[in-house]
């Protein structure tokens, strides 16, 4: 027995699979340099749900429960027939095996590249985990998985601070930690609101009015390169084609699920005809009621998806052009300071410091902090939003 387990551990460290296939995969024996070994391949039905799970989470537009509800509506069921819940989704997204990396006790907790392809790329895995778990590969081929625990100041505690809306979105130029906001009382009893940072051995302080005026000037000075806007429209058009393909796969999955349920109902009705026991018949009829309710829900969902209108690209281009050409004025007209701060935050991948907004650092540095296009569009280019006078570089 110990020799058998030892062989399984050895093959696991070589990248093969020795256990029951996880959800989304199916086991397959293939000829390898180490004899006939088991690898994992995409499950014909389950793999679609796993890939959708990672895609939706990487977009960052939905909560985990909303993603779970969408997948359940598409027909997701666990191998025990259970619906997907947010906590189960979170556990699945953290499993590196879906990126083709195995890390478990039989590998001594060390990541091992599997002898088969994952269901998603490592880039998709990292985006879906939002930095909480990251897979990296060094130049010598060594794979590392790192778990990141957010600092206390990075955790969104849900506190609404209308008086200092930018305190989470602008950082200290000395230590790069988010600025705090408060109003100190002077000797005359008057309060002086300011953003400040006193971490370490420095004491940075800037008036609330000055900082917020600087934010407005920065946004007003932004413009969108017309050349880049054309490239953005191409990306959106490609995204629409991909979304239509995903919709087709969703409909195919629903059709498959509907067919199975209809067949199961027919089989259950046939079994009832052979029974004499009233208790057994009662349970069978309850099963039929449950299946019919589930079938009706899937048909409604299929009808909703079929009735979804395709994106009117021309109308969308008009609205997007209007938005980007008037970004500064729209920002200034926004009366809710919290929404204004959220809009400002969308411009950046990394929060800028007050000095960055003043223009006291290298222009390329501020560009590197800015959000490439939008968070939900994968773009090969550098920046959509650029300070006036700076043109983004395009490949020749």
C-alpha distance (Angstrom), angle and dihedral (degrees) to the residues before:
residue distance angle dihedral
X1 . . .
X2 3.81 . .
X3 3.82 89.9 .
X4 3.81 90.3 52.4
X5 3.80 92.9 50.1
X6 3.78 90.2 45.8
X7 3.81 90.3 55.2
X8 3.82 91.3 49.2
X9 3.81 90.8 51.4
X10 3.80 90.5 49.8
X11 3.81 92.9 50.6
X12 3.82 90.9 45.9
X13 3.81 88.9 56.4
X14 3.80 88.7 51.1
X15 3.80 89.3 59.5
X16 3.81 102.0 -98.3
X17 3.81 126.9 125.3
X18 3.80 122.9 -113.0
X19 3.80 104.3 172.8
X20 3.79 140.8 57.7
X21 3.79 110.8 -55.8
X22 3.83 113.5 -100.3
X23 3.80 119.7 -119.6
X24 3.80 108.5 -71.8
X25 3.80 94.7 31.7
X26 3.80 136.7 82.5
X27 3.81 125.0 -157.0
X28 3.78 120.9 -116.7
X29 3.81 131.3 179.7
X30 3.79 114.1 -136.5
X31 3.80 136.7 173.0
X32 3.82 111.3 -101.5
X33 3.79 138.8 165.7
X34 3.82 85.8 -90.4
X35 3.79 95.8 52.3
X36 3.78 126.7 -98.7
X37 3.80 106.1 -15.5
X38 3.81 137.7 171.0
X39 3.79 121.1 -109.3
X40 3.80 131.7 170.4
X41 3.80 125.4 -111.1
X42 3.83 129.9 -176.8
X43 3.80 112.9 -78.7
X44 3.83 109.0 -120.6
X45 3.84 92.8 -125.0
X46 3.81 108.5 15.6
X47 3.81 98.4 50.4
X48 3.82 91.1 68.9
X49 3.83 92.0 60.4
X50 3.82 93.1 48.6
X51 3.80 92.3 50.9
X52 3.81 91.5 46.9
X53 3.81 89.5 49.4
X54 3.81 92.0 56.0
X55 3.82 93.1 42.0
X56 3.80 94.7 51.3
X57 3.79 93.0 45.2
X58 3.81 92.0 48.3
X59 3.81 90.2 53.9
X60 3.81 89.6 61.0
X61 3.82 92.5 -149.5
X62 3.82 97.4 113.9
X63 3.79 138.5 48.1
X64 3.80 118.3 -116.7
X65 3.81 90.8 -104.9
X66 3.81 91.5 51.2
X67 3.81 89.7 51.5
X68 3.80 90.5 48.5
X69 3.82 90.8 50.4
X70 3.82 91.6 49.6
X71 3.81 91.9 50.8
X72 3.80 91.8 46.2
X73 3.81 89.3 52.1
X74 3.81 88.9 52.0
X75 3.80 89.0 56.6
X76 3.80 104.5 -91.1
X77 3.80 114.5 164.1
X78 3.78 127.9 164.5
X79 3.79 118.6 -122.2
X80 3.78 86.8 -94.2
X81 3.79 91.9 51.4
X82 3.82 96.5 -105.1
X83 3.80 126.3 142.1
X84 3.80 120.2 -113.7
X85 3.82 117.1 -100.1
X86 3.79 128.8 -165.5
X87 3.82 94.9 -107.8
X88 3.82 91.4 51.0
X89 3.81 90.2 48.7
X90 3.80 90.5 52.0
X91 3.82 91.1 52.3
X92 3.79 92.4 48.9
X93 3.81 94.1 48.6
X94 3.82 90.0 54.5
X95 3.84 93.3 54.6
X96 3.79 107.8 106.3
X97 3.81 91.4 -159.8
X98 3.82 87.5 81.7
X99 3.82 87.5 64.3
X100 3.81 91.5 48.8
X101 3.82 94.1 -100.4
X102 3.81 121.3 120.5
X103 3.80 119.5 -156.4
X104 3.81 118.1 168.5
X105 3.80 144.4 117.9
X106 3.82 92.6 -74.0
X107 3.81 88.5 59.6
X108 3.84 90.9 46.4
X109 3.80 88.4 -111.7
X110 3.82 90.5 -62.7
X111 3.85 119.1 130.4
X112 3.81 113.3 -111.7
X113 3.81 124.1 -168.2
X114 3.78 107.3 -123.8
X115 3.79 124.8 -126.3
X116 3.81 88.3 -120.0
X117 3.80 137.3 55.3
X118 3.79 120.8 -92.5
X119 3.79 123.3 -123.8
X120 3.82 90.3 -115.1
X121 3.79 134.6 25.9
X122 3.80 121.9 -104.4
X123 3.83 87.8 -111.4
X124 3.81 90.8 57.0
X125 3.81 90.0 45.3
X126 3.81 91.9 52.6
X127 3.80 93.5 46.2
X128 3.80 92.1 49.2
X129 3.81 91.2 50.5
X130 3.83 90.9 48.7
X131 3.80 94.4 -141.7
X132 3.81 94.9 -52.5
X133 3.82 89.5 106.7
X134 3.79 120.6 17.4
X135 3.81 131.9 -174.5
X136 3.81 115.3 -153.9
X137 3.80 133.0 174.1
X138 3.81 122.3 -151.7
X139 3.79 124.4 -141.6
X140 3.82 90.6 -99.5
X141 3.83 90.4 56.6
X142 3.80 97.1 -103.6
X143 3.81 112.4 146.9
X144 3.80 122.4 -144.6
X145 3.80 131.9 -172.8
X146 3.78 115.4 -160.7
X147 3.78 127.9 -173.3
X148 3.78 116.0 -149.4
X149 3.76 121.1 -155.0
X150 3.78 111.6 -158.2
X151 3.75 118.4 -116.9
X152 3.77 113.8 -114.3
X153 3.80 92.4 -108.4
X154 3.85 90.6 53.8
X155 3.80 94.0 57.7
X156 3.77 114.7 99.4
X157 3.80 103.2 -129.4
X158 3.79 93.3 -177.5
X159 3.81 94.2 -116.4
X160 3.80 114.3 152.4
X161 3.78 112.5 -147.2
X162 3.80 108.4 -179.3
X163 3.81 92.2 173.6
X164 3.84 94.4 57.9
X165 3.82 106.1 24.6
X166 3.84 96.1 160.5
X167 3.79 97.9 52.4
X168 3.81 91.7 102.8
X169 3.80 95.3 40.5
X170 3.82 104.7 48.4
X171 3.81 120.8 58.0
X172 3.77 136.3 -151.5
X173 3.84 112.6 -92.7
X174 3.83 89.7 -139.3
X175 3.82 104.3 50.3
X176 3.83 103.4 8.3
X177 3.81 91.8 -126.7
X178 3.84 118.4 135.0
X179 3.77 114.2 -85.9
X180 3.79 120.1 -113.0
X181 3.78 124.2 -138.2
X182 3.79 131.5 -141.2
X183 3.78 142.6 135.2
X184 3.80 118.1 -117.1
X185 3.78 120.8 -157.6
X186 3.78 118.5 -123.9
X187 3.78 128.3 -145.3
X188 3.80 90.8 -92.3
X189 3.83 90.6 56.7
X190 3.80 93.2 -107.8
X191 3.83 118.8 133.3
X192 3.82 120.7 -127.8
X193 3.83 112.3 -160.3
X194 3.81 114.7 -151.1
X195 3.78 145.0 157.3
X196 3.78 111.7 -119.8
X197 3.80 148.6 165.5
X198 3.81 126.7 -157.0
X199 3.81 99.9 169.6
X200 3.80 115.0 137.7
X201 3.78 118.6 -12.7
X202 3.81 98.8 -31.0
X203 3.80 133.9 85.8
X204 3.80 113.8 -156.4
X205 3.79 119.5 178.5
X206 3.81 132.9 167.8
X207 3.79 129.2 176.0
X208 3.81 115.6 -101.0
X209 3.80 91.0 -127.9
X210 3.81 94.0 49.8
X211 3.81 94.6 48.9
X212 3.80 94.8 46.3
X213 3.82 91.8 47.2
X214 3.81 88.4 50.8
X215 3.82 90.6 52.1
X216 3.82 90.6 52.2
X217 3.82 92.2 48.6
X218 3.80 90.7 49.5
X219 3.82 93.3 52.3
X220 3.82 92.6 44.0
X221 3.82 90.2 54.1
X222 3.81 92.5 54.8
X223 3.77 120.0 102.2
X224 3.77 136.1 176.1
X225 3.76 118.7 -121.0
X226 3.87 108.0 -121.4
X227 3.80 88.7 -141.5
X228 3.77 90.4 54.4
X229 3.80 91.9 47.4
X230 3.82 88.8 59.4
X231 3.80 90.2 52.5
X232 3.79 89.4 48.9
X233 3.82 91.0 54.8
X234 3.82 89.3 53.9
X235 3.81 90.3 52.2
X236 3.82 90.9 49.3
X237 3.81 91.2 49.6
X238 3.82 90.7 51.3
X239 3.80 89.1 47.8
X240 3.80 89.7 53.3
X241 3.82 90.9 53.3
X242 3.81 90.4 49.5
X243 3.82 90.8 48.0
X244 3.80 90.9 52.1
X245 3.81 89.5 51.1
X246 3.81 90.2 50.2
X247 3.80 89.8 49.2
X248 3.81 89.1 53.0
X249 3.81 90.7 51.7
X250 3.83 90.0 48.1
X251 3.80 90.8 53.1
X252 3.81 90.7 47.6
X253 3.81 90.3 51.4
X254 3.82 91.3 49.4
X255 3.81 91.4 48.1
X256 3.80 90.1 52.0
X257 3.80 91.7 49.0
X258 3.84 92.1 46.6
X259 3.82 91.1 50.9
X260 3.81 91.9 50.6
X261 3.82 92.2 49.3
X262 3.81 92.6 48.4
X263 3.79 90.0 49.9
X264 3.81 91.1 47.5
X265 3.82 90.9 51.7
X266 3.83 91.1 50.6
X267 3.82 91.1 49.6
X268 3.81 92.2 48.3
X269 3.82 91.5 50.4
X270 3.80 88.9 50.7
X271 3.83 90.7 52.3
X272 3.82 92.0 50.9
X273 3.81 89.9 58.6
X274 3.82 89.3 60.4
X275 3.83 95.5 49.6
X276 3.79 128.9 92.3
X277 3.81 98.9 174.8
X278 3.82 108.7 99.2
X279 3.82 93.5 -154.5
X280 3.81 91.6 54.6
X281 3.82 90.7 46.6
X282 3.81 90.0 51.1
X283 3.82 91.5 54.1
X284 3.81 91.3 46.2
X285 3.81 91.3 51.8
X286 3.83 89.7 50.3
X287 3.82 88.5 53.1
X288 3.80 90.2 51.4
X289 3.82 91.3 51.0
X290 3.80 90.5 50.9
X291 3.82 92.5 48.0
X292 3.81 92.3 47.6
X293 3.83 91.5 52.1
X294 3.80 90.7 49.8
X295 3.81 90.1 46.5
X296 3.81 91.8 51.5
X297 3.83 90.5 50.1
X298 3.81 92.0 51.4
X299 3.80 91.8 48.7
X300 3.81 90.4 51.2
X301 3.80 90.3 49.9
X302 3.79 91.1 49.0
X303 3.80 90.4 51.3
X304 3.83 90.9 49.9
X305 3.80 92.1 51.7
X306 3.82 92.3 46.0
X307 3.81 90.9 52.2
X308 3.80 94.5 50.8
X309 3.78 109.8 118.0
X310 3.76 119.9 -127.7
X311 3.81 116.9 -114.8
X312 3.81 113.0 -87.2
X313 3.79 95.9 -131.5
X314 3.81 96.1 -168.1
X315 3.80 92.2 51.8
X316 3.79 90.8 45.5
X317 3.82 91.5 50.7
X318 3.81 90.1 52.0
X319 3.80 93.1 50.7
X320 3.80 94.0 44.0
X321 3.81 91.9 48.9
X322 3.80 89.3 50.8
X323 3.80 90.7 50.1
X324 3.80 97.9 48.8
X325 3.81 94.6 42.5
X326 3.81 91.3 53.6
X327 3.79 99.4 34.2
X328 3.81 93.8 123.9
X329 3.80 96.3 48.0
X330 3.81 93.4 43.6
X331 3.79 89.0 50.7
X332 3.81 91.4 50.9
X333 3.81 92.6 48.0
X334 3.81 93.6 53.9
X335 3.80 105.8 107.9
X336 3.82 99.1 -169.4
X337 3.84 106.4 84.4
X338 3.83 92.5 -158.0
X339 3.81 93.1 53.3
X340 3.79 88.1 45.7
X341 3.80 91.0 54.1
X342 3.83 91.0 47.7
X343 3.81 90.2 52.2
X344 3.80 89.7 50.3
X345 3.80 90.2 49.9
X346 3.84 90.8 54.0
X347 3.80 88.8 65.8
X348 3.80 92.2 64.5
X349 3.79 139.6 60.8
X350 3.80 89.3 -171.0
X351 3.80 122.0 32.4
X352 3.83 112.4 -108.9
X353 3.77 123.9 -132.4
X354 3.79 123.6 -122.4
X355 3.83 89.2 -105.2
X356 3.83 90.0 54.4
X357 3.80 90.3 55.5
X358 3.80 91.0 48.8
X359 3.80 89.7 55.1
X360 3.78 92.9 -114.9
X361 3.80 94.1 132.2
X362 3.79 133.5 60.9
X363 3.84 111.8 -67.6
X364 3.81 90.8 -130.7
X365 3.82 89.5 57.7
X366 3.80 93.2 58.2
X367 3.81 89.8 46.1
X368 3.79 90.8 54.9
X369 3.81 90.0 55.3
X370 3.79 93.7 52.8
X371 3.77 124.4 99.9
X372 3.83 111.8 -101.5
X373 3.83 102.4 -123.6
X374 3.82 100.8 -50.6
X375 3.81 132.4 -30.5
X376 3.83 92.9 -108.5
X377 3.84 96.9 51.1
X378 3.79 120.2 76.5
X379 3.79 104.7 -143.0
X380 3.80 129.4 -178.3
X381 3.79 90.1 -154.3
X382 3.76 129.5 86.0
X383 3.81 110.3 -123.6
X384 3.76 140.5 -4.5
X385 3.78 96.3 -172.7
X386 3.79 115.1 55.7
X387 3.80 135.7 168.4
X388 3.79 112.8 -103.6
X389 3.76 113.8 -82.0
X390 3.81 94.7 26.6
X391 3.80 116.5 102.1
X392 3.84 118.3 -162.3
X393 3.78 114.7 -120.2
X394 3.78 116.1 -112.2
X395 3.78 126.5 -162.8
X396 3.78 112.8 -101.0
